[in-house]
Amino acid sequence: AAGGGGGTDVHLELSLKDGVKSEAIAVGLFILLAVYALIITEAVHRTLAAALGGLAAIMALNFYTEESALTLRAVTTMIDWETIGLLLGMMVMVGVISHTGVFEWFAVEAYKKSGGSIWGLVVILCSVTAVLSAFLDNVTTILLLTPVTIQLAKVLDLKPIPLLISEVLFSNIGGAATMIGDPPNIMIGSGLSESAIRNTDYAHLAGDGVNFNDFIIEMAPGILMTVVPAFMFIRWFYADEFSGKRVRDVAELESKYGIKDYKMLTTSGIILGLVILGFFLHPITHMPVSWIALGGSVLMLLATNRHELDEPLEEVEWTTLLFFAGLFVLVHSLQYMGVINFIGEYVQKAIEAFPQGEDGLVRLTAAILIILWVSAIASAFIDNIPYTATMIPIVLQISDGANVDLAPLIWALAFGACLGGNGTLIGASANVVMAGMSEEAGYPVSFNEFFKAGFPIMILTTLIVSFYMILVYVVGGGGMEWKLVLVALSILGMVYQVYRGRSKGK
């Protein structure tokens, strides 16, 4: 099941007509590239581009399959309702909470902590984003922090877009560190757990299945290594925007931007707390995250404002939800047309081209690097949720067919899919949500503006993780020694950077 992995999704049985496979793949790739061209050139709004792409893909699919794909039932099964439900529920809750003034309060607190230094503020906001993203879904984190950031930028007379882009990049990096931080990780955690593998044709690999704690042990050290270099890149890239100080009267800010409604904040805060607890307990309760979010939003509407629904529902980004719906229809149609499996087959061929080597290390190295880089680049250009869904069975197939350990391949897929989300504006859900909210506030983020900062960050972090994975799984044989050494070095690097900043009075 895609998304939060709760329950079995209804899937259509669609079979391609005989002899049209390669033609269908070519048409599918053409539609995907055409949608990209529309999004990059911004000839039409990206939501409209996704809708057009979805429509074209469904019509092409209908032409190539024996069954009809043009029924409403067919289209609705292609939309990942888990993701849409989670987004809708969280947007409603954020809409209610934003009326209490708590986001403005948090913005003032962040400013006080930074002592007026813009770079200090960036570090605080990005660190808060990364830590929250590790423990919440990164879309949720971005929904909570975007209003704070826009508010801060207005008060301090800063450009909000560089701040927002930096936060989203860190939310994708931080989200990779745990199983619940990023949608691809949630899917890998449910699709490649021991029990899930047991139900496939590769039951003999079940011993390598992954659980909640494995993600922290295997992914977090690699993610920690990327933090300081990512900050250094952002500091260099936005050198003009993020330098200097902004002096504002704190007392005036506090009186102007305080909490407006304590009673409503307490009620909505308790409900949000319960929702977050529900997300945390997902591995135990297996209750779909979309239901938890939607349930919380209905409770919050009941508790805070039961006669007026227009105001809280104004905050829902309908354009963003429609964008996702169009994108899901597009990518799932391409999946039926064989485009994504086509990528998977080539990945396997590439890995099998490498010799086993005496102890299998040559092929293991090749397999780790190929899966990591293909996942990163593919996830940047197709949304990382459907890409991950397709790669889960392919990883099992590669491990079995090419005779390579399964565990390192799982982590290569997870690192690639999460970090690849930073590559383009539509690579990860959090990016799209941020762009939607920013546009709503009057600051549209263009595809190119995001790409210039995001793509280099994706390449940089994936390079660091390549180095980490080869040291840990090829040189160290998957043991703890290298992980501990690398974590120690990363923490020393952070401490040194903080100390250097402090000594310069920052």
N, C-alpha and C positions, 0 to 999 in steps of 0.2 A: 504494500500500500504506500502511496506517495505521502508526502507531508509528514504529519505527526505520527503516522504509522498506526493509527487506531483503527481496528476493524478492517474488513476487506472492502476495497472499493469496487463499484460495479464497473466492469470493463467490457468493451464491446469485442465480439469476435469478428474481426475484419480480415479477409484474406485477399491478397492482391491477385488479379487475373494472371493467367499463365503468360510468361514471356515479357512482362512489362517492368520487371524489377529495376533494371539499370536505368530505364527511361524515367521511372517514378523517382528514383534517387536524384537524377539530374534535375528534374522539375522542382523537387523539394528544395535542393540546394539553391536553385535559381530564386525561388520565392523568398528563402531566408536572406539571401544577399540583397534582394530588392527591398525588403523591409529595412535592412540595415542602412541601405543607401538613403531611404526616406528619413530614418532617424538621424543619421549623421549630417545630412544636408539640412535637416530641419525644414524640409519642404512642407511637411504637414506636422501637426502635433503628434508626439510619439504614441499617444493612446489611439489616435486615428490610424497611425501606421500599423500598430499591432492588430487593430480590428480588420484593416484591409488584408493584412497578411493571413490572419486567421480565416477570413472569408475565402481568400484565394486557395489556401491550403486545403480547406474542407471541400471545395469544388474539385480540386485536382484529385483529392483522395477518393471522392465519389466516382470520378471518372475511371480510376485505376482499380477499384475494388469490386468484387462480385456483389457484395451486399450494398444497400443504400447507406451512405454516411450523412445524408442531408436531412436526417430527422432531428428534432429538437432534443430528443433523448440522447442521440449520439453525441451531439455537441456538449450537452451538460455533463456527460460522463468524462469528457476530456478536461474539464476545468478542475483544478485541484482545490476543492472546496475547503479543505483543511486550512490552506494558506489564506484564502479569502475570508473565511470565518474568523481566523485569528486576527487578521488585520482589521476587519470591521469591528469586532469586539473591543480591541485595544484602542481604535480610533474614537469610539464612542466614550470609553472611559477617560481617555486623555482629554477629550472635549469637555467632559464634566469637570475634571480636576483643574483644567486650565482656568475655569471661572473663579477658582478659589484664590488665585494670586500666588500659589506656591511656586510656580515657575519663575516669576519675577523675584520672589524672595531668594530662591536658589541662585539666580543670576547675581544678585547683590552680594551674597555670601562668597561666590566664586571670585568676584571682583575684589572683595576685602582680602581674601587669602592671597591674591596675586600681588597685592601691594601696588597695583596700578600698572605693573609691567605687562605689556600685551603678550609677550612670549610666555610669561608665567601663567597667564590666563589660558593660553593655548594648551600648555602642558597639563594644567589642572583639568580642563574640559576633556582633552583626549584620554587622560588616564582614567577619569571617572567613566568615560564611555567604554573604554576597553575592559575595565573591571566589571561594570554592569553587564556588558555584552557576554561575558563569560558565564554569568549566572542567570541571565534572562535571554530570551530570544533576541538577537541583535536588532530585529525590526522594532520590537517593543522599546528597546533602549533608545533608538533613534526617534521614535514617536514621542518619548518623554523629553529628550534633550534638545530636539530641534526648536521648540518654542522658546526654551531658555536662551538658546544661542542667539536667536533672532532678536529677542528682547534686549540682550546684552549689547549686541552690535548696534542697535538703535541708540541705547543710552550712551554708549561710549563712542558713537560716531565711527564705527569700524565697518569694513565691508563684510557682510555676513557670509558670502559664498566660500571664500577660502577657509573660514572657520568650520563651516558645515562639511566641506569636502574632507578636511583633516579628520573631523570626528567620525565620519562614515568609514574612512580608511581604517581607523583604529577600531571601529566596532567590528569590522570584518576580521581584523587580526585577532582581537580579543575573543571574538565568538568562536574562533577555531580551537581554543584551548580546552573546551569541555564538550560533553555530548549534547548538552541542551542549548549551547550558545548560538548554533548556526543551523539552519534547516538541513543542509547536507549531512551534518553530523547526526542529527536526530534520525535521519533516514538510514545512515550507515549503522547506527546503534541498534535500530530495530531490524534492519534487513540482513545484517551480518552477525547477529548474536548467535550464541551456541544453538539455541532452540530453532532459530530460523534456518540455519545451515542444515540442521538435521532433517528438515522437511524438503530439502532439495535433492538433486541427483548426486550431490557431492558430500553426502553425509560423513564420509571419512575425514573431511576437513573440519568437522564441528569443534574439535579440540582447540582450533585457532580462533573460535568465535570471540567477539569483543563485548565488554560490558561497560557500565558507566565509569568505573574507576580507571579502566584501561586508557580512556581518552585523556584523563588528566596526567597519567603517568607517561604516556607516549607522546602526546601532542604539546602539553604545556611547556616542557623544556625547549622545544624547537621554537615555540611562539615567543618565549621570553627572550631568545637570542635576537629576535627581529625588532624588539622595541626601540632600543637606542638608535640603531641605524635608521629606522623609519622616522624617528624624531629628527635626526640629523638631516635627512633628506628634506623633510617638510620645512625645517628651519632655513635650509639653503634655497628651496624652491620659492617659498613665500617670504624671502628676505625683507622686501620692502613693506609688505602688509603686516608682518609680525614683529616689527622692531619698534623701539620707542616706548613711551609711557603715556597713560591717559590719567590725568588727575581730575577726580570728581569728588564732591563733598559727600562723604559716606553717610553722614546724618541725614542729609537731604534725600539721598537715594533711599535710605531705609524708610523715611516717612512717606515717600511717594510710592515706592514699590513694595509694600508689605503684603501680608496675607489679609485678604478682604473678608473671608468667611470661614471662621474657625470651625463652626459646627459642621458645615458641609465638608470641610477638609478632613475632619476626624472620620466622618461616616465613609466618605469615598476612599480615604486612606486605608481604613480597615478592609474594605471590600477589595481594593487593589492588592493589599497584603495577602488576602486569602487566595486571590487569583494566582499570584506569584508562587505561593506555597503549592497550589495545584500543579503549576508547571514543574516545580521541583520534584513533586511526588509522581510525576508522569511515569518514570521507569517502574514504579511499584503498582500504581493504580491502573495504568494503561488507558486512562481516560483521555480521549483526544483533546489536544490543546485548544482546538477551535471551540469545542463545547465549553471548556472552562472560561475562555475569554468572552464568549457570547453570553453565558450564564451570568458572569460578573457584570457585563454591561447592562443587562436587563435589571439586575438587582440595584445597580447604581442609579439607573434612571428612576426606578421605583422609590429609592430612598431619598433622592435629592430633589427631584422636580417632576412630580407625577402628573402635573396638568399641562406642562409646557414641553413639547418635544422638539420644536423647531430649533431652539437655541443649541442644545447639545448635539443635535444631528448636523448642524452647520459645519462642525469640525471634521466630519467624515470626508475623506478625499475620494469622492466617487470616481474622479478621472483615474486615480491610481488603481482603484479596484478594477475598473474596466480595462485598464492597460494589462493588468495581470491576467484577466479572463481571456483577452485576445491573445496574449503571449502563450498561455497554456494551450489554447486550441491550436495555435500555430505549431508549437513544438510537438504536441501529442500527434497531430496529423503527420508531421514529418517522421515521428517515431513509427507510425503505422506504415509509412511509405518506405521505411528501411534506411532513412538517412543516418540515424544515430547508431544503429547496429553496424552500419558501413564503417563508421569511425572506429568502433570497438574491434571489428575484424582486422582492420589495418594495424591497430595497436598490437594485437596478438601476433600478427605476421612479423612485425618489426622486432618484437621480443624474441620470437623463435629463430630469427636470423642470427642471433648471437650464440656462440658456442656455450655449452654448459660450463666449460672450464673444469679444472681438476676437482674442486670442491663446490662447484655450482655458483661460485661468487661472481664470475664474469656476468652470467646471465641474470643473477639477482641484482647486481648493480644496474645493468641495462634496464631491467624490469622496473626497478624503483624510479629511475630517472625518467623513463619514457612515460610511465603512468602519471608521475608528478607533473611533468611539463605539459603533456597532452591535456590532462585534467585542468591545469591552470589556464591554458590558452583557450580550450573549448569552453570552460565555465565563464570566461570573460565575454564570450560572444554568444553563447546560448545561455539562458538563465540556468544557474547551477543546480536547481532542484530537479528538472527533468533529466539533465545530464547525469546526475548522481544515480537517479532511479535506473537508468539504462546501464550504467557501469557496474552496479552491484553484482548482477549475475555474470557479467563479463570477467570481473576480477576472479570469481570462483573458477570460471572456465580456464583462465590463463594459468592460475596456480596449478590446476589439475593437468591441463594440456601441456604446458611448458615446463612442468615439474619445478616450480619455484615456491618458496615458503609463502603462505597466505598472509600472515600478519603484516609484514612490511608493505605488501601491496595495498592492504586496507588503509594503512596510515598514509601511504603516498596518495591514494585517491582522496582521502579526507583533507589533507594539507592542500592538495591541488585545487579541489573544488571550493574550499573556503577562501584561500588566498587569491584564487583566480577571480573571485567576485569583485575584487578591487580594480580589475583591468579596464572595465568600461562602465558607463552609467547604467546599463541594464544587466550587468553581470550578476548582481545580487539584489535581493528584494529590498534590503535596507537602503541601497542607493536610490532606487526608484521612489521609495517612500519619502526620503529626504528631499529629492528633487520636487516631488509633488507638493510637499508642505511649504518648501521655499518659494515655489511659483505662486502658491496661494497667498503668501505674504508679500508678493510683489518683487521677488528676486529670482527670476528663472535661471536655472543652471543649464548651460548648453552641453551637448554631448562632448564637444571638443575640449571645453574647459575642464571637464571631469577627467577626460582621457589623458590630458597633459600631466596631471598630478598622479592619477590612479595607475596608469600603465607602468611607469617607472617603479612605483612602489610595489606593484605586483611582481615585476621582474626581480627587484632587489630582495624582497622577502622570500620568493621561491628559490633564489640562488642560495640564500642563507640556510633554508630548510634542506636543500639538496646536500649541502655540506654536512648538516646535522645528521641526515638520514644515512649517509654513507659511513660517517664515523660510527654511528650507533649500531646499524644493522649489518654492515659489511665488515668493518674493521672490528667492531666490538661484539659481533654475533648476537646483538639484541639485549645485551646485559645492561646492568645499571651503571657501570663504572663511568662510561663516557657521558651518560646523561648527567650524573652528579657533577662531573668536571665542567661540563658546558653550562649547567645552571649556575655553578659557583662563579664562573667567568662572567656570565651575563649580569649577575647581581652585583659583582664588583664593578662592572662597567657602569651600571646605573648609579651606584653609590658615588663613583668617581665623577660622573657627569653632574650629579646634584651638588657635590662638594665644590666642583669647579665653578658651577653657576653661582653658588653661595659666596664663594671667595671674591667673585667679581661684583658682588652686591646684587645678584638677581634672585 
